[in-house]
């Protein structure tokens, strides 16, 4: 009866009916235990019970069964028999699954001893064992030990198997992953490319799809965007054929392809990310981190190309997903920056300020005072400036300046830009002395970075000229503007709109010191450039207005009237209403000229 139960239990396990097999095997075991000379049968039943328990997911009882079987085999066959090694191998795997890694390593060490004694060191069984040990070492964070185990397993398989064996490809993938973890992407690509070559010779090979994914991520990490995207697209196409384009498996790769395509084909990238989001929202397999990152990426794109309201909804959804996860505070800080920029765009400055300040608080708590922290300080300062809170704005910009200097030194573009902002704010406060000091300092930093013949140096000269003009020192203002004009002509050419703008400013200063012919020359040249360019009718209108003023100074009211009427037309073309102060001034001048001419 026991032998029949034993045989029937074995057959039921093969059929997959483990629940029916277990009671039959237990009954046979009880019978065998009561008989002498049945140790081998008892051991075999215990092995079958372990198999049934493993298939049912009951690893605890599987381990107990195998330990009893091992004890019997050791007593009958001795501790050096391969049968003991086979049981120990299974025990090690089960203990690893139940997170008893120390027990697993002890079991694997004994397997290694037996197999080396029986087979020698270069047997394929040893390669299998090394891969199991490597997985545990990797789990324990012993990446160097794991790498050595995987590399030795690969060596053994290369020595024992034919060159295109899938088992060699499996080992190559394991070694490649270790290289990938250590950011050695050149070595990882070599392993993955060799694995692809082997797997490609095998029909219907699902492993090939996964290796294309690994290869693509390494290629992208190394900066090879073209081949990286090509590898990921091969993986995506294969998963679509295997699982369909609405599957979790497809979506996982669609995310990476979508992110990569944003730089090369933004429309396709957006479509893939949108489909990924639709799938991921209802999936339990796709990680929340990927979904929230995709939402933020789409939000950034929507803000620029579609609707800031849609973008805000995506940012809020992403934040809700990460709520309460302290390890993601840096990510939350970045999303709060995006939200703040939308509120700033809407001119909802209190809400924008709240977002920026929260972003700054999180950033400082995680990253300390780095460059991005300084960038965020500037955002906070800019909102204070827009609200007219100049002292608070200055405090933030000065803090940002200190942080930039601490991180990148003095001769850096961020330092120059921050000095420019401080000069602008002090100018708004009518503190011309401090404004001039900051603008000159920004000018000197930009010269140190870019050399004297750079457009950003010319911009600083504009700033300095503006302060001199404001305090009535038009001679110094003219000197600065002439140098700015020289730089812009040299770098941008004579017909650039920035040249026209500089000429217009130079004309204003020349007129202020009664150099009327020079002023008229500047205005006419500015008008000529802007009229030919056609992109700035407002500047054309301003130049025409000032030309009219010069004509009026010489009592040439007909010429002045013609210039002012054309100026009015250009202001309206630029979209300025009649109650705009520039338009109103021109209308007043037109009325004055018409009265003068009508009176005779």
VENBEL-V535511 format. One line per field, one symbol per residue. psi: psi as a letter, one per 30 degrees, with the letter a starting at -180 (. if undefined). A space follows every 10 residues. Layout:
psi = ???
This chain:
psi = eeeeeeeeee eeeefgifef eeeeeeeeee eeffllggee eeeeeeeeee eeeeffgife feeeeeeeee eeeeeeflfg kfeeeeeeee eeeeeeeggi eeeeeeeeee eeeeeeeefl fhkfeeeeee eeeeeeeeef gieeeeeeee eeeeeeeeff llegkfeeee eeeeeeeeee eggifeeeee eeeeeeeeef fkkhjfeeee eeeeeeeeee ffgieeeeee eeeeeeeeee eeflggleee eeeeeeeeee fffeieeeee eeeeeeeeef fgkfekkfee eeeeeeeeee eeeefckfee eeeeeeeeee egkgjefgee eeeeeeeeee eeeeefgiee eeeeeeeeee eeeefefbia eeeeeeeeee eeeeeffgie eeeeeeeeee eeeeeeegae ikeeeeeeee eeeeeeefgg ieeeeeeeee eeeeeeeeef lfikfeeeee eeeeeeeeee ggifeeeeee eeeeeeeeee eflfglfeee eeeeeeeeee efggieeeee eeeeeeeeee eeegfifeee eeeeeeeeee eefggifeee eeeeeeeeee eeefgklfgk eeeeeeeeee eeeeeeeff.
